């Protein structure tokens, strides 16, 4: 049974009178605390994102999807904009309008590791 300080000892004493021995198990093990410590709360670290990037100077926005994490994809968009990659829609908007891209407000709209759901 799960170990709960104070309660587990009382249960053990009661069951011992019926000649029943109790084995206690910790509620959370050290292994559970130390494994899979990847921060799942930060949306930019999750894979399979559908995301939105806004223009700082107008109401235009770009919606994209990636199977990788959003931080990696945003870095690629920034590099493409800096290098003037004509195959990148964000770069094209920046080049044609000279508007700034609001990278800090980039947000994840949803997540899915299934390609057809993104």
C-alpha positions in Angstrom: 0.0 0.0 0.0 1.2 3.6 -0.5 3.1 5.0 2.5 1.5 7.9 4.2 3.3 9.1 7.4 1.2 8.4 10.5 -1.6 6.5 8.7 0.5 3.7 7.3 1.9 2.8 10.7 -1.6 2.6 12.3 -2.9 0.4 9.4 0.2 -1.9 9.8 -0.5 -2.3 13.6 -4.2 -3.1 13.0 -3.4 -5.7 10.3 -0.5 -7.2 12.3 -3.1 -8.3 14.9 -4.6 -10.5 12.2 -1.2 -11.8 11.3 -1.1 -9.8 8.0 2.2 -8.2 7.1 2.1 -4.9 5.1 4.6 -3.7 2.5 4.7 0.0 2.0 5.5 1.7 -1.3 6.4 5.4 -1.6 3.8 7.6 -3.4 6.5 9.1 -5.6 9.7 7.3 -6.3 13.1 8.9 -6.8 13.1 7.5 -10.3 9.8 9.3 -11.1 11.2 12.6 -9.8 14.5 12.3 -11.8 13.4 10.8 -15.1 11.7 12.7 -18.0 12.7 16.1 -16.5 12.1 17.8 -19.9 10.0 20.9 -19.2 6.6 20.1 -20.6 5.1 23.3 -19.5 6.9 25.5 -22.0 5.0 25.3 -25.3 8.0 26.2 -27.4 9.7 23.0 -26.3 6.9 20.7 -27.4 7.1 19.0 -30.8 4.4 19.1 -33.5 3.3 22.7 -33.2 0.9 24.8 -35.2 2.0 28.3 -34.6 1.3 32.0 -35.4 3.7 34.8 -36.0 2.4 38.4 -36.1 3.7 41.4 -37.9 4.5 44.3 -35.6 3.4 47.0 -38.0 0.1 45.7 -39.5 -2.5 43.0 -38.9 -0.8 40.4 -41.1 0.2 37.1 -39.5 1.7 33.8 -40.6 0.4 30.4 -39.5 2.8 27.5 -39.9 3.3 23.9 -38.7 6.4 21.9 -37.7 7.1 18.5 -36.5 10.0 19.9 -34.5 9.9 22.2 -31.5 8.8 25.8 -32.1 12.1 27.3 -30.9 14.0 25.5 -33.6 11.5 26.6 -36.3 11.5 30.2 -35.2 15.3 30.3 -35.4 15.0 29.1 -39.0 12.5 31.8 -39.8 14.7 34.5 -38.2 17.7 33.2 -40.2 15.7 33.2 -43.4 14.6 36.7 -42.8 18.1 37.9 -42.0 19.5 36.2 -45.2 16.6 37.4 -47.4 15.3 33.9 -48.4 12.7 34.5 -51.1 11.1 31.1 -50.4 10.0 32.1 -46.9 6.7 34.0 -46.7 7.7 35.9 -43.5 10.8 37.1 -45.3 8.8 38.2 -48.3 6.4 40.2 -46.1 9.3 41.8 -44.4 11.1 42.5 -47.7 8.1 44.0 -49.5 6.7 46.1 -46.7 9.9 46.8 -44.6 7.7 45.8 -41.5 9.2 44.3 -38.4 8.2 40.8 -37.4 7.1 40.4 -33.8 9.1 37.2 -32.9 8.4 37.6 -29.2 4.7 37.2 -29.6 4.9 34.0 -31.7 2.5 31.6 -30.1 1.5 27.9 -30.4 -2.1 27.5 -31.5 -2.2 23.7 -31.0 0.0 20.6 -30.8 -0.1 17.2 -32.5 2.5 14.7 -33.4 0.2 13.4 -36.2 1.1 15.1 -39.5 -2.5 14.9 -40.8 -3.9 16.6 -37.8 -1.6 19.6 -38.0 
